Amino acid sequence: MEKHLMVGVCADGASSYAVRFIKDFFHSPCDIRITLFHVAPPKGSWCSGNPRAKGEKLLEDARKWFIDHSFCSKNKIEIKSIHSRGNTAREIVQEGHKGMYDAVVLGRQTPSMLEEFFDYRVGSKVIWEDINFPLWFCKCPHDIPKKNVLLCVDEDPPSQRIADHVGFMLNDNPNHDITMLHVRNSKEMGAVTSEDVFALCREHLTGNGVDESRLSEVVIESDNVAKAILQHAAKRHYAAVAVGRGIHDQTAVEKLFPRSVCVKLLQGLEGTSLWISR
């Protein structure tokens, strides 16, 4: 089944990470449709020249890159540009909802501590919005070829949704296998076992057409989920780390000392994309 991705395009160069990730990750352009989306500064802002025209030039350049690299035919790449009304993150989310995309893909540069603290980056803001679609964050790729997906799982609904998403995105992409990772806290042992968690997620993956031979399992004992995921991911060359995200409000303290596993992964992953689903 065709996958429809919305790719955020901006002038800071980070969007090229998303473009390159898509080209490297998918082996079959026939099943991918792309909408390149740009948010220009508000009308009448201090920006010189015509920001909407500059944005459309960025979109055309991105579309040409895909075509020149033999990834997609022109009729499978749509471009869309709007003027911001003052909240770029929210406008990306609104387009994500309206377009009913299979994923919204954003490039992300590694921010400084000051930028992270004051929440300057659009990606840092989008992650806190109320979304019903998966988000992909792509950082600058390393020269080392990356493949396969690390699917971080537990028994909660967000984890089951990201498992379903990974299964859908990889069902006809045999270049990538899936490692299911369960971080188990021995201090909080409950009725649900790692075997139960893997069985739940395996149903989503195979139900989407992923062959059993492409699945593997890893269990790590730790009371620090984000740290365990980052340490494991650093030992392998995964193309993506996929994780479910529960909903809680961002506090002032959260900006400096994030509690959210997703935010910690977004800050800590190097050269590996992060897929998030609520």
C-alpha positions as CSV (number, residue, x, y, z in Angstrom):
1,M,0.0,0.0,0.0
2,E,1.3,3.5,-0.9
3,K,2.7,5.5,2.0
4,H,2.1,9.3,2.0
5,L,4.7,11.3,3.9
6,M,4.7,15.0,4.7
7,V,8.2,16.5,4.8
8,G,8.8,19.8,6.4
9,V,11.2,22.0,4.3
10,C,13.0,25.0,5.8
11,A,15.9,27.3,5.1
12,D,18.3,26.2,7.8
13,G,19.5,23.0,6.0
14,A,18.0,20.6,8.5
15,S,15.2,19.5,6.1
16,S,17.9,18.0,3.9
17,Y,18.4,15.4,6.6
18,A,14.8,14.3,6.2
19,V,15.1,14.2,2.5
20,R,18.2,12.1,2.6
21,F,16.7,9.8,5.2
22,I,13.7,9.0,3.0
23,K,15.8,8.4,-0.1
24,D,18.2,6.1,1.9
25,F,15.5,4.2,3.8
26,F,13.0,3.3,1.2
27,H,14.0,0.9,-1.6
28,S,10.8,1.2,-3.7
29,P,9.7,4.7,-4.8
30,C,6.6,3.2,-6.3
31,D,5.0,3.0,-2.9
32,I,5.9,6.4,-1.6
33,R,4.1,9.7,-2.2
34,I,5.6,12.9,-0.7
35,T,4.2,16.3,0.1
36,L,6.9,18.9,0.7
37,F,5.6,21.5,3.1
38,H,7.0,24.9,3.9
39,V,5.8,27.6,6.4
40,A,6.9,31.1,5.3
41,P,7.2,33.9,7.9
42,P,4.0,35.9,8.5
43,K,3.0,38.5,6.0
44,G,4.4,41.9,6.9
45,S,7.2,40.5,9.1
46,W,10.7,41.9,9.2
47,C,12.0,39.4,6.6
48,S,13.4,41.0,3.5
49,G,12.3,40.0,0.0
50,N,9.5,37.6,-0.7
51,P,9.7,34.8,1.9
52,R,6.9,32.9,0.2
53,A,8.8,32.9,-3.1
54,K,12.0,31.8,-1.2
55,G,10.0,29.0,0.3
56,E,8.7,27.8,-3.0
57,K,12.2,27.8,-4.4
58,L,13.3,25.6,-1.5
59,L,10.4,23.2,-2.2
60,E,11.2,23.1,-6.0
61,D,14.9,22.4,-5.2
62,A,13.9,19.5,-2.8
63,R,11.5,18.0,-5.4
64,K,14.3,18.3,-8.1
65,W,16.7,16.5,-5.7
66,F,14.3,13.5,-5.4
67,I,13.8,13.4,-9.1
68,D,17.5,13.7,-10.0
69,H,18.3,10.9,-7.6
70,S,15.7,8.6,-9.4
71,F,13.6,8.2,-6.3
72,C,10.3,9.6,-7.3
73,S,8.5,10.7,-10.4
74,K,7.3,14.3,-10.4
75,N,3.7,13.4,-10.2
76,K,4.3,11.7,-6.8
77,I,5.8,14.8,-5.2
78,E,3.5,17.6,-4.3
79,I,4.7,21.0,-2.9
80,K,2.7,23.2,-0.5
81,S,3.6,26.5,1.0
82,I,1.7,28.7,3.5
83,H,2.3,32.0,5.4
84,S,2.6,31.5,9.1
85,R,0.1,33.0,11.4
86,G,2.7,33.1,14.2
87,N,3.0,29.4,15.4
88,T,5.0,27.3,12.9
89,A,4.8,24.2,15.1
90,R,1.0,24.3,15.3
91,E,0.7,25.0,11.6
92,I,2.8,21.9,10.8
93,V,0.5,19.9,13.1
94,Q,-2.6,21.3,11.5
95,E,-1.4,20.3,8.1
96,G,-0.5,16.9,9.4
97,H,-4.1,16.4,10.7
98,K,-5.7,17.8,7.6
99,G,-3.6,15.8,5.1
100,M,-4.0,12.5,7.0
101,Y,-0.4,11.6,6.3
102,D,1.1,8.3,7.3
103,A,3.9,10.3,8.9
104,V,5.2,13.9,9.3
105,V,8.9,14.0,8.7
106,L,11.1,16.8,10.1
107,G,14.8,17.4,9.9
108,R,16.5,18.4,13.1
109,Q,19.8,20.0,13.8
110,T,21.5,19.3,17.1
111,P,20.6,22.4,19.2
112,S,22.7,24.2,21.8
113,M,21.7,24.0,25.4
114,L,20.5,27.6,25.2
115,E,18.3,26.8,22.3
116,E,16.9,23.6,23.9
117,F,16.2,25.5,27.2
118,F,14.3,28.3,25.5
119,D,12.5,25.9,23.2
120,Y,13.6,27.7,20.0
121,R,13.5,24.7,17.7
122,V,10.3,23.9,15.9
123,G,10.8,20.2,16.5
124,S,11.0,20.8,20.3
125,K,7.6,22.4,20.1
126,V,5.9,20.0,17.7
127,I,6.6,17.1,20.0
128,W,4.4,18.7,22.7
129,E,1.4,19.3,20.4
130,D,-1.7,17.2,20.4
131,I,-1.2,14.9,17.4
132,N,-2.8,11.8,16.0
133,F,-0.1,10.9,13.4
134,P,3.4,9.6,13.7
135,L,6.3,12.1,13.8
136,W,9.8,11.3,12.4
137,F,12.8,13.4,13.4
138,C,15.9,13.0,11.2
139,K,19.3,14.3,12.4
140,C,22.4,14.7,10.2
141,P,23.2,11.2,9.0
142,H,26.6,9.6,9.6
143,D,28.7,8.2,6.8
144,I,28.2,4.7,8.2
145,P,25.3,3.1,6.4
146,K,22.3,2.5,8.7
147,K,19.5,0.0,8.3
148,N,16.9,-1.7,10.4
149,V,14.5,-0.3,13.1
150,L,14.7,-0.6,16.8
151,L,11.1,-0.8,18.1
152,C,10.9,0.1,21.8
153,V,7.9,-1.6,23.3
154,D,5.8,-2.0,26.4
155,E,2.2,-2.9,27.1
156,D,0.8,0.6,26.9
157,P,-1.4,1.8,24.0
158,P,1.1,4.2,22.5
159,S,3.6,1.4,22.2
160,Q,1.1,-0.7,20.4
161,R,0.3,2.2,18.0
162,I,4.0,2.6,17.1
163,A,4.3,-1.1,16.5
164,D,1.4,-0.9,14.1
165,H,3.0,2.1,12.4
166,V,6.4,0.3,12.0
167,G,4.6,-2.8,10.6
168,F,2.8,-0.7,8.1
169,M,5.8,1.3,7.0
170,L,8.1,-1.8,6.6
171,N,5.6,-4.4,5.3
172,D,7.0,-4.2,1.8
173,N,10.5,-3.0,2.6
174,P,12.5,-6.2,3.2
175,N,15.8,-4.2,3.4
176,H,15.1,-3.5,7.0
177,D,14.5,-5.9,9.9
178,I,12.9,-5.0,13.2
179,T,14.4,-5.5,16.7
180,M,11.8,-5.3,19.5
181,L,13.4,-3.9,22.6
182,H,11.7,-4.1,26.0
183,V,13.4,-2.2,28.9
184,R,12.2,-4.0,32.1
185,N,12.4,-2.5,35.5
186,S,12.9,-5.3,38.0
187,K,11.7,-2.9,40.8
188,E,8.3,-2.6,39.1
189,M,7.6,-6.2,38.1
190,G,4.0,-6.6,37.3
191,A,1.7,-9.2,35.7
192,V,2.9,-8.3,32.2
193,T,6.0,-10.1,31.1
194,S,8.4,-9.3,28.2
195,E,7.0,-12.3,26.4
196,D,3.5,-10.8,26.7
197,V,4.7,-7.4,25.4
198,F,6.5,-9.1,22.4
199,A,3.5,-11.2,21.6
200,L,1.2,-8.1,21.5
201,C,3.6,-6.2,19.2
202,R,4.3,-9.2,17.0
203,E,0.6,-9.3,16.3
204,H,0.7,-5.7,15.0
205,L,3.8,-6.4,12.9
206,T,2.8,-9.7,11.3
207,G,-0.8,-8.3,10.9
208,N,0.7,-5.7,8.6
209,G,2.5,-8.3,6.5
210,V,6.0,-8.3,8.1
211,D,7.4,-11.8,8.0
212,E,8.4,-13.4,11.3
213,S,11.9,-14.0,10.0
214,R,12.6,-10.3,10.1
215,L,11.8,-9.9,13.8
216,S,14.1,-10.3,16.8
217,E,13.8,-9.5,20.5
218,V,16.0,-7.9,23.1
219,V,15.3,-7.5,26.9
220,I,17.3,-5.0,29.0
221,E,17.0,-4.8,32.8
222,S,17.1,-1.1,33.8
223,D,15.3,1.6,35.7
224,N,16.3,4.2,33.2
225,V,14.5,3.6,30.0
226,A,16.0,6.4,27.9
227,K,19.5,5.6,28.9
228,A,19.1,1.9,28.2
229,I,17.7,2.7,24.7
230,L,20.5,5.1,23.9
231,Q,23.2,2.8,25.0
232,H,21.8,-0.1,23.0
233,A,21.2,2.1,19.9
234,A,24.8,3.3,20.1
235,K,26.1,-0.2,19.7
236,R,24.2,-0.8,16.4
237,H,23.7,1.2,13.3
238,Y,19.9,1.4,13.3
239,A,18.3,3.6,10.7
240,A,15.5,4.5,13.1
241,V,14.4,4.1,16.8
242,A,10.6,3.9,17.2
243,V,8.8,4.6,20.4
244,G,5.3,5.3,21.7
245,R,4.7,8.5,23.6
246,G,2.2,9.0,26.4
247,I,0.6,12.4,27.0
248,H,1.7,14.8,29.7
249,D,2.1,18.6,29.9
250,Q,5.4,20.3,29.6
251,T,6.5,22.2,32.6
252,A,9.2,24.8,33.0
253,V,11.4,22.3,34.7
254,E,10.8,19.8,31.8
255,K,12.6,22.1,29.4
256,L,15.9,21.8,31.3
257,F,15.4,18.4,32.9
258,P,13.2,16.3,30.6
259,R,11.2,13.5,32.1
260,S,9.8,12.3,28.8
261,V,11.7,9.4,27.2
262,C,10.9,10.7,23.8
263,V,12.5,14.1,24.5
264,K,15.6,12.5,26.0
265,L,15.9,10.3,22.9
266,L,15.4,13.3,20.6
267,Q,18.3,15.1,22.4
268,G,20.5,12.0,22.7
269,L,20.3,10.1,19.4
270,E,23.1,10.8,17.0
271,G,22.6,10.2,13.3
272,T,19.6,7.9,13.9
273,S,16.1,9.0,13.1
274,L,13.4,9.0,15.9
275,W,9.9,7.8,15.1
276,I,7.2,8.8,17.7
277,S,3.5,7.8,17.9
278,R,1.0,8.7,20.5
